[in-house]
Amino acid sequence: MSRSSDTRQRTREAAAKLVVGGKHPHEITVDAIYAVIQQGSRTTINDALKAWREERTKVDALGADLPPALADTMRSLWVSAVEQGERVFLEQRQALEDQVATETARADTAARQRDEIQGALDRAVAVGDAEKTAHVQTRDELARTRAAVAAAETHAVHLEQQLTCVRDEAARDRAALQAALERQAAEFQETLANRDRGYQAELDKATTRLQSVQDHMLQNIDAAREAQKRAEAQQAKLQQRVDTLQADITDLRVKHAEQGRELHLQRDREATLSEALQRSRDDSQRLAIDLAGANGQLSAAASQVAAAEDRARVAEARLDRTLAEVQAQTPNTVPADQARPSKRR
């Protein structure tokens, strides 16, 4: 029973005791009631005392035309019936209030569970979205890595083509230099043969011309030696360039191997992320099932609250019938609608 209901009941009991002690109903004050019961607010006591006075007035009106003994009996029965009805009503209402409070607590618990499940579902969805974003980023990074590997392979092929071109160019330069030397040697041999055939006829001229030819030959030899030196220097440069290109190709092959290993690791990470995403999706489905169960429990709690309200209405109707039965057992000296005490809830 609630605190206010207990205060009203004790107010009625205290007022009845004061009347038995010799006080008239209009002489009973709120302070006198509070001095007896020592609880509740004065507003609650005043309301209960006012209702008791109205009921007392009606009971006195009912017994005004009756013999004193019968009037006292009627008043006692009336007071007992009213007090019994009010106690039953208060007890039933308190039981219903306790039941409603219990059902409300269950509903709150179900709502909290639903909120927790919803929060867990939202977090799982957020984790799934984050993993999906990471998966997309990893896939983009993998695409960029593949593009870099393809570019490196293309660059390696280009370098190999350049190396082939340089080798071909060096071979052509060497062949051209060799052909030039052979032509100069053939020309020199032919010149010597011509000079030998005309040696006897033109010995004096040949001596002079021989000196000139020898000078020219020395110049040609020096030029040939210089050309050979330039060719050897160019060949050394080409060889150095070939070595550099081979070193670059070796580095590119090492980088290609490293990128291949990185690509393999990226594929492993991508497979791991895919498995994690699938697990997250499974967890989201389970959480959705739990949320549906929590919603079902909440609906059942709401149905129980509605049933409790129906039971409260049935109890109130039962109280009305009880009061009607009490009135039916009392002589009808006043209209029934005036004899019926007002119900306070």
Residue pairs with C-beta under 8 A, 6 or more apart in sequence:
1 9
1 90
1 91
1 94
2 94
2 97
3 39
3 40
4 40
4 44
5 90
5 93
5 94
6 39
6 40
7 37
7 39
7 40
7 41
7 44
7 45
7 48
8 44
8 47
8 48
8 51
8 86
8 344
9 83
9 86
9 87
9 90
10 37
10 39
10 40
11 33
11 37
11 40
11 44
11 45
11 48
11 49
11 52
12 48
12 52
12 83
12 86
14 33
14 36
14 37
15 25
15 28
15 33
15 49
15 52
16 79
17 36
18 28
18 32
18 33
18 36
19 25
19 28
19 56
23 32
25 52
25 53
25 56
25 57
26 53
28 49
30 42
30 45
30 46
30 49
33 45
33 49
34 40
34 42
34 45
37 45
47 344
51 341
51 342
51 344
54 341
54 342
55 78
55 79
55 82
55 341
58 334
58 338
58 339
58 341
59 74
59 75
59 78
59 79
60 75
61 334
61 338
62 71
62 74
62 75
62 78
62 330
62 331
62 333
62 334
62 339
63 70
63 71
63 72
63 74
63 75
64 71
64 333
65 333
66 74
66 331
66 333
74 330
74 331
77 326
77 329
77 330
78 326
78 330
81 322
81 323
81 326
82 341
85 319
85 322
85 323
85 326
88 319
88 322
89 315
89 316
89 319
89 343
92 312
92 315
92 319
93 312
93 315
93 345
96 308
96 311
96 312
96 315
99 308
100 305
100 308
100 309
103 301
103 304
103 305
103 308
104 305
106 301
106 304
107 298
107 301
107 302
107 305
110 294
110 297
110 298
110 301
111 298
113 294
113 297
114 291
114 294
114 295
114 298
117 287
117 290
117 291
117 294
118 291
120 287
121 284
121 287
121 288
121 291
124 280
124 283
124 284
124 287
125 284
127 280
128 277
128 280
128 281
128 284
131 273
131 276
131 277
131 280
132 277
134 273
135 270
135 273
135 274
135 277
138 266
138 269
138 270
138 273
139 270
141 266
142 263
142 266
142 267
142 270
145 259
145 262
145 263
145 266
146 263
148 259
149 256
149 259
149 260
149 263
152 252
152 255
152 256
152 259
153 256
155 252
156 249
156 252
156 253
156 256
159 245
159 248
159 249
159 252
160 249
162 245
163 242
163 245
163 246
163 249
166 238
166 241
166 242
166 245
167 242
169 238
170 234
170 235
170 238
173 231
173 234
173 235
174 231
174 235
177 227
177 228
177 231
180 227
181 224
181 228
184 220
184 224
188 217
188 220
191 213
195 206
195 209
195 210
195 213
198 206
199 206
202 209
319 343
323 340
323 341
327 336
327 339
327 340
330 339
332 339
